[in-house]
Amino acid sequence: MDVDELFLLNPWWKEPSAINFDRNIVKYNGSPFRYFPEKIFKEILYDKPGIYTIRGPRQVGKTTFLKLYIKRLIEKGLTSTSILYLTCDGIRDRFELGEILKLYFETFGRKIPHKKYIFIDEITILKEWPLTIKYLADAGLFDDTVVILTGSSAYDLKQSSEKMPGRKGFGKDLLYMPITFGEYLKNIGEVVERMPLKEILSLSENDLKVLEFKKGGIKEHFLGYLNTGGFPQTINEFLKESSLRESIGIYKDFVLSDAEKYLGSRTKVLEILRKLPDIVGQRFSWNSLVEVFSGKVGSMETIEK
């Protein structure tokens, strides 16, 4: 990857307002359901160097979060070339990642009078990526930089993050989970008055009927929330199409492709999914699951992944 390709991935280098035409930003602005992850924003200190990892399921909104964060930095008036975005979908291996980052620092590093911001999306795609991050951190390239790494493989990102002790600075490991039911209601404009359980139990039968009448729509919203799983993209499809056909296909492909990558076989994950209903409600350990699956999925490590 050369400098020209970096400009394609980071169009705000030429024109800061280009961030407004980014496909993720455009899609976010045009969605009937827009979730703004304020909690995650507050966890990342933009004025202090550090290495952050954000792990969460695919399609939960991690890439959109990165673009929204970039947009906020640009709106603060920061030098546009101080913001580097990379997606590992187009990077061959950890060595190429290292070369790209060194190229960036050699090209722009000395020209930037303040902190730099590096966003690396889906870094867990690259095998042994922590070795590159550790090497660059030890070389001092991240001393005045906020680095944000995302990954959909919680297993890989957690294990790999633990291999970088003492190198994260002010950074931390963050979880980006699907939205809660409360966040769902807030985003659709449904205001629910919180009441202590003790107060509810003290209500008369007539008062309970009035309360049920006032909040009768909550049950319908809850069913809608359960159908979508708290994923913004899925919620938007459900609101637009009243179906989840596209989302189901996308998640199925993701699960099976990850199974092939980490387990070496799609058959193994299908076997696990078929057996899980048989043990719902039971106490189990990773070792006991190996026995349940009768050796068809290999070892305890395979099931844990």
N, C-alpha and C positions, 0 to 999 in steps of 0.2 A: 504494500500500500504506500503510495507516494503522497506528497503534499496536496496535489490536485484532488485526490480522492478524499483526503481529510476535509477539504473545503466543501465537497459535496455533502459529507455527513454533518458538517457544521456551517450551514449557510449564513448564520448570524455573524460569521467572521467578516463577510463582505458587507452585509446589511443587517444590523441588529433587529429590525422589524420583521425579518424573514422567519423568526420563531413563530410569528402569528399564523404562518402558512404551513407550518409543520403538520403532517397528516394526523398525528396524535392530538395536537392542540385543536385542529379543525374539527375532528371527530368529537372531542370532549365538549367543545362549545356548541356543537349541533345536536347533542344528545338530550333527550327528554329527562334523563336521570343523570345528574352530575354530582359525583362525590369528590369533595375536596379533602384530602387526607391531612388535615391540620396537625394532628398529633405527631405524625412522622416528620412533618416540616419542623416542628418545634424541637424534635430530638436531635436534629442536625445543626451544629453550630457553624454557620457559614463564615464566621470571622476567626475560627481557631482551626489549625491544621489537624487532620486526623483521617484514619481509614475506617469507613463505615461499610458494613455489609447489610444488605436488605434481602431477606429470604421470604418467599411466599409462593403460593400456587401460581401456575400459569394463568394468564388472563385476569389476574386480580387487579391489575392496574399499575404495575411497577414501572413500565416504560412511560406511561402517561405521567406518572409522578415525577420521573426524571425530567421530562420535558417541561412540566409545570414549574419545577424547581429552577431549571435553566431560564425560563421566562421571567421568573421573579428576580433572578440575579441580573439579567439584562435590564429589567425595569429599574433596578437600583443604580444603574449607570456604570456598572463595572465594564472594564475593557473586554470587548467581545471575544478576543483571542485568548482570554484567560480561561475560557470555558471550552473544554474538550469533551465531546460525546463519541463513544465507540459502541458498536454492537458486535458481539463476538460471533454472530451468525456468519459474518464474512471474513473472519480471521482464521487462518489455517491452524495455528498452534500457539503455545505460550511464548515460543521464541519470536514469532512474528509480532505478537502483542508487545513484547519487550522492545523490539526494533521501532515499532510505531510510536511508543511512548518516548523513547530516546530521541526520535526524529522531531517530535513535538517540542520537547524541552530545548533541543538544539536550535530549532527554528524560532520559537516564540519566548522561551523561558526568560532570557535576560531582558527582553523588551517590556515585560509586564511588571509594573511598579508595586503590585499588591499580590494577594494570594491567587493561586490558580485552582481551578475546579475541574476534576476529572471524573467523568461518569462512564462506567464500563458496564454495559447491559449484558445479562446472561453469561457471566464469566465462567459459570460452572460447565459450560460447553467444552472448555479447554482443559485437557488433562494436565494435572500438576501445576495449575495456574499460580498457587501460592508461592512457588519457587521464584517466579518472575516478580511478583509483588514484593516479596522479601528482599530480593536482590536490589531492586530499585529503591526500596525504603532504606536499606543499609548503605546505598550509594549516596543518600542524601537528597534524592530528587523529590521526595515528598515532604521535605522539611517545612515548606511553606505552602502546602497544598491540601485541599479537602478532596479526598478520594471516596467515591461512592460506588460500591460494587453490588450488583444484583444477581440473583440466581433463583431458578425455579426448583432446583434440587436441594431441599432442606438438608438432606443427609450429607451431601457433598459440601455445601457451604458451611454448615456447622462444624464438620470435621476439619475442613481446611482452614477455617478461621482460627481454630484453636492452635494451629501450627504457626501462628504469627505473634507470639507473646512479646510484649514490649515494643511493638512497632505501630500500634494503632493511634498513638497520641491521644487526642480528645475523642477519637472515634469509638464506636460501639457496634454491637450486633443487634440489628432490629428485625422485628417480625412484621410483615405486611399481610394481614389476614383479611378475609372477606368481611364486609361491613356487618355490624350488629343490627338487630331488629330496631333498636332505638335510633341508630343512625339512618336506617332505611325510612322510618317514619318522619324523622326530621327533614330528610331530603325531599320527601313528597309533600311536605307542608302540613303534616298531621301532628297537631299539638296534643300531647297526652299529659294530663296532670298527674304527677306522682302522688300516691297516697300510701301511707304506712299500712302494713297488713293489720295492725291493731285497730286502726281507724276504720278499715273496710269491714272487719268483723263486728264492729260496734254499730254498723248501719242497720236501720230497720229494713224489713222486707220491702216496703214501699220505696225507700231510698235506694235499695239495690236495683230495683226495677228501673228507676229513673236513670241510674248510673249505666245500667246495661243498655238502655235506649240511646243515651248520649254517645256511648262508645261502641255501638253495635258494629260499626265498620272496621273496627280493629281486627276482628277475626278474619275478615276477608283479606285485609292487608297482610296478616300473618301467614295465611295460606299462600299468598303471592310471594312472600319472602321465602317461604320454605321451598317453593317451586324453583326459585332462582339461586338459592344457596348463598345469597349475599355478594355475588359477583356483579360488578357494575355492567359489564358487557352483556351478561345474561339477563339482567334486569331490563336493560334497554331493549333487547330483542323481544322480551316478553311484553313490554309496554307497547312496542310498535306492531308486533306480529301476532301477539297472543299465543305464541308457540315457542319452542326451544329447539327446533330441529337443527338449526345451524350450530348452535352452541354445543349440543350433545355430540354432534359429529366432530367438532373441533377438540373437545375434551377427550373423546375416545381415542383420537389419533395421537394426542399428546401422551396419554397414559401408556399406550402400546409402544410408542417410539421410545419413551423413557425406559420401559421394561426391557426393550431390546438393547438399549445402551448400557444399563446398569446390571441387568440380570442375564443378558446374552440370549434371551428367549421371550417371545410374547406368550408362549404357552404357559410359562411359569406364573406370570401375573394373572392370567385367566384362571388357572387352577386355584390360586390364592383367593380370588374374588368369588369363585364358586363355593369354596369351603367356608368363607367367613360367616355366612348366615347360620351355619351349624353351631358356631361357638359364641354367638351374640348372647350377652348376659352371663357368661361364664368367666371365671378367673383363669387367666393363662399367662404364660411367660413365653419369651422367644423360643426357649428350648422345647417347651411343650407343644408349640405350634409345629415344630419340625416333625413330631410324632403324628400330629393330626393330619399333616399333608403326606404322610407315609413315604417320605424321601423323594417325592416327585419334584420338589422345588429346590432340593440341594441342602444347604446348610442354614444355620441360624442367621448368619450374616446376610444370606440371600433374602430371607424373610424380612429382616430389619431394614434393609435397603428399600 
